[in-house]
Amino acid sequence: MLPKTPLRNTKGMIGMNYFELNKEQLLKEQEALLEKYEEYRSLKLALNMARGKPAPDQLTLSQGLLTTFNDHDCFYKGEDCRNYGNLRGLSGMTELFAELFGLPEKQIYIGAASSLNLMFDTFARNMIFGAYKGATPWGQQGKIKFLCPCPGYDRHFSIAQTFGLELIPVDMTPTGPDMDQVEELIKDPAVKGIWCVPKYSNPTGITFSDETVRRFAALTPAADDFRIFWDEAYELHDLYEEHDELLNLYSELEKTGKTNMAYFFASFSKVTFAGAGIAMMASGKENMDYALGIISMQTIGNDKINQLSHLHFFGSAEAVHEHMKKHAKILRPKFEKVLEIFDRELAERGIGSWTSPKGGYFISLDLPEGTATRTYQLAKNLGVTLTPVGATFPYGKDPHDRNLRIAPSFPSIEELELAAECLTVCARIATAEKLLEG
Ligand SMILES: Cc1ncc(COP(=O)(O)O)c(C=O)c1O
């Protein structure tokens, strides 16, 4: 049982904009907040809003995957899925991904179970063998760079960092990466690519506008081995019937004749089982022929048993969409709870701003400049774990010390409510301190 602390009856605490308070008011507010903070501390909490993981009841939605073979054999169109072969994956699965993501079926590779794994391998291939047949490997070109829209996904940044590339930050805007910056930066032939989570971005939850997608398709980088890593991790993850629509980059690239400029990635990690779903990669025909030539040296084939059980379980793209509605039903109240608490506790006090995504897994909270680390520490001391400050920026450094990534999916709604309330108290203390410092 979680302890219930009625934060709402914050008697004596000021509900005015902190930035309009005088010193005396701020000191009084600080005193009341510290009292509240101590109350929370005495509860010895252990809450976590750091993990963008599906909650157990979301995973249970796919439990049926484990028993599909009770009713079906292991053959797919005459092929024994228990045996070697079929590098690209079952045709039913490539067709399913083609339909779900609007990609050419013949250029889809169903890899293992993690899309991050496919991204890492793609990076590694380009480093070792080059981005296309005859290209100088990225690893032999001296100092090379990668564009990192931020706040962004820490694991993307760390892949590029692991291979020794210099990470170049690009500002995220409400319509996607700042394309003026991107268009300028790609004039440098040392810039080899860019990370993108185009729909319900991690962590801002924003979806790239049509214009942004078109500008991506029209890029003319100085490096002919420049590649867009288009990670559609949250393409299927709408929270509401009225959801964001992402313009199809592949179709736009067909118009500009540049289908080899982008790699597309996605997975079922947050559709069925995390790290045990289905992952795919796609790109222009030349890129895929080239990649599969190398991949065929790496593996004889992937897990077709898992592919077949997913085909049995879903049967159609429509069934996947219906399944995602069940996820949304679980996730929606969690997002709404966090947003409700931010609105109630932070908005009128003028503290920070946050995104209200229509899908995905994260909310991005921007606190007043210079207060995120202090807020994080205060929360940690209460037993509330948040994603480390800076994780959403290259090299783990938030230049403004203001961004926190909030992951509402894993905790129960009761845990989430308490964690979000604690967080707002910590943010208010940190803001009051900052203002008192002058
Ligand atoms: C943007 C993004 N891409 C990829 C992943 C990981 O995907 P996978 O489990 O397919 O490796 C995540 C997980 O949080 C993510 O947020």
Ligand as a Chemical Component Dictionary entry (heavy atoms), coordinates in Angstrom:
data_LIG
# 
_chem_comp.id                   LIG 
_chem_comp.type                 NON-POLYMER 
_chem_comp.pdbx_formal_charge   0 
_chem_comp.three_letter_code    LIG 
# 
loop_
_chem_comp_atom.comp_id 
_chem_comp_atom.atom_id 
_chem_comp_atom.alt_atom_id 
_chem_comp_atom.type_symbol 
_chem_comp_atom.charge 
_chem_comp_atom.model_Cartn_x 
_chem_comp_atom.model_Cartn_y 
_chem_comp_atom.model_Cartn_z 
_chem_comp_atom.pdbx_ordinal 
LIG C1 C1 C 0 13.523 6.115  -29.816 1  
LIG C2 C2 C 0 13.770 4.706  -29.410 2  
LIG N1 N1 N 0 14.316 3.855  -30.285 3  
LIG C3 C3 C 0 14.579 2.574  -29.955 4  
LIG C4 C4 C 0 14.292 2.093  -28.697 5  
LIG C5 C5 C 0 14.624 0.686  -28.373 6  
LIG O1 O1 O 0 13.991 -0.168 -29.295 7  
LIG P1 P1 P 0 14.285 -1.706 -29.352 8  
LIG O2 O2 O 0 13.738 -2.342 -28.146 9  
LIG O3 O3 O 0 13.593 -2.133 -30.616 10 
LIG O4 O4 O 0 15.771 -1.887 -29.454 11 
LIG C6 C6 C 0 13.718 2.951  -27.746 12 
LIG C7 C7 C 0 13.430 2.477  -26.395 13 
LIG O5 O5 O 0 13.087 3.197  -25.501 14 
LIG C8 C8 C 0 13.457 4.286  -28.119 15 
LIG O6 O6 O 0 12.917 5.163  -27.251 16 
# 
loop_
_chem_comp_bond.comp_id 
_chem_comp_bond.atom_id_1 
_chem_comp_bond.atom_id_2 
_chem_comp_bond.value_order 
_chem_comp_bond.pdbx_ordinal 
LIG C1 C2 SING 1  
LIG C2 N1 SING 2  
LIG C2 C8 DOUB 3  
LIG N1 C3 DOUB 4  
LIG C3 C4 SING 5  
LIG C4 C5 SING 6  
LIG C4 C6 DOUB 7  
LIG C5 O1 SING 8  
LIG O1 P1 SING 9  
LIG P1 O2 DOUB 10 
LIG P1 O3 SING 11 
LIG P1 O4 SING 12 
LIG C6 C7 SING 13 
LIG C6 C8 SING 14 
LIG C7 O5 DOUB 15 
LIG C8 O6 SING 16 
# 
